[in-house]
């Protein structure tokens, strides 16, 4: 439980490093597949959060 809380706390600073990939991927999907704005925002937020979570997990365990 303690490790999980530490990982979640470390996720927030990782947002600084993962916002740009989320934006780039959402823009790519918008250009390539002509998606709606709401789906673009969902992709942007979910990619940003998942990438930040992966980075913080790797940083904690490696």
C-alpha positions as a Markdown table, in Angstrom:
| # | Residue | x | y | z |
|---|---|---|---|---|
| 1 | Unk | 0.0 | 0.0 | 0.0 |
| 2 | Unk | 2.8 | 2.4 | 0.8 |
| 3 | Unk | 4.5 | 1.8 | -2.5 |
| 4 | Unk | 1.3 | 2.5 | -4.4 |
| 5 | Unk | 0.9 | 5.9 | -2.6 |
| 6 | Unk | 4.5 | 6.8 | -3.4 |
| 7 | Unk | 4.0 | 5.9 | -7.1 |
| 8 | Unk | 0.8 | 8.1 | -7.2 |
| 9 | Unk | 2.6 | 11.0 | -5.6 |
| 10 | Unk | 5.5 | 10.7 | -8.1 |
| 11 | Unk | 3.0 | 10.7 | -10.9 |
| 12 | Unk | 2.1 | 14.4 | -10.6 |
| 13 | Unk | 5.7 | 15.7 | -11.3 |
| 14 | Unk | 5.9 | 13.3 | -14.3 |
| 15 | Unk | 3.0 | 15.2 | -15.9 |
| 16 | Unk | 5.6 | 17.8 | -16.9 |
| 17 | Unk | 7.4 | 15.2 | -19.1 |
| 18 | Unk | 4.3 | 13.5 | -20.5 |
| 19 | Unk | 2.0 | 16.3 | -21.6 |
| 20 | Unk | 3.8 | 16.8 | -24.9 |
| 21 | Unk | 3.6 | 13.1 | -26.0 |
| 22 | Unk | -0.1 | 13.1 | -25.1 |
| 23 | Unk | -0.8 | 16.2 | -27.2 |
| 24 | Unk | 1.3 | 14.9 | -30.2 |
| 25 | Unk | -0.5 | 11.6 | -30.2 |
| 26 | Unk | -4.0 | 13.2 | -29.9 |
| 27 | Unk | -3.1 | 15.5 | -32.8 |
| 28 | Unk | -1.9 | 12.6 | -34.9 |
| 29 | Unk | -5.2 | 10.7 | -34.3 |
| 30 | Unk | -7.2 | 13.9 | -35.2 |
| 31 | Unk | -5.3 | 14.3 | -38.5 |
| 32 | Unk | -5.2 | 10.6 | -39.4 |
| 33 | Unk | -8.6 | 9.4 | -38.3 |
| 34 | Unk | -10.6 | 12.7 | -38.1 |
| 35 | Unk | -11.8 | 12.1 | -34.6 |
| 36 | Unk | -14.0 | 14.4 | -32.6 |
| 37 | Unk | -12.7 | 17.0 | -30.1 |
| 38 | Unk | -14.1 | 15.1 | -27.1 |
| 39 | Unk | -12.3 | 11.9 | -28.1 |
| 40 | Unk | -9.1 | 13.9 | -28.8 |
| 41 | Unk | -9.2 | 15.3 | -25.2 |
| 42 | Unk | -9.9 | 11.8 | -23.8 |
| 43 | Unk | -6.9 | 10.4 | -25.7 |
| 44 | Unk | -4.7 | 13.3 | -24.6 |
| 45 | Unk | -5.6 | 13.0 | -20.9 |
| 46 | Unk | -5.4 | 9.2 | -20.8 |
| 47 | Unk | -2.1 | 8.9 | -22.6 |
| 48 | Unk | -0.6 | 11.6 | -20.3 |
| 49 | Unk | -1.8 | 9.9 | -17.2 |
| 50 | Unk | -0.8 | 6.4 | -18.2 |
| 51 | Unk | 2.6 | 7.5 | -19.4 |
| 52 | Unk | 3.2 | 9.4 | -16.2 |
| 53 | Unk | 2.1 | 6.4 | -14.2 |
| 54 | Unk | 4.5 | 4.1 | -16.1 |
| 55 | Unk | 7.4 | 6.5 | -15.7 |
| 56 | Unk | 6.9 | 6.9 | -12.0 |
| 57 | Unk | 6.5 | 3.1 | -11.5 |
| 58 | Unk | 9.8 | 2.5 | -13.4 |
| 59 | Unk | 11.5 | 5.2 | -11.4 |
| 60 | Unk | 10.3 | 3.7 | -8.2 |
| 61 | Unk | 11.3 | 0.1 | -8.9 |
| 62 | Unk | 14.4 | 0.6 | -11.0 |
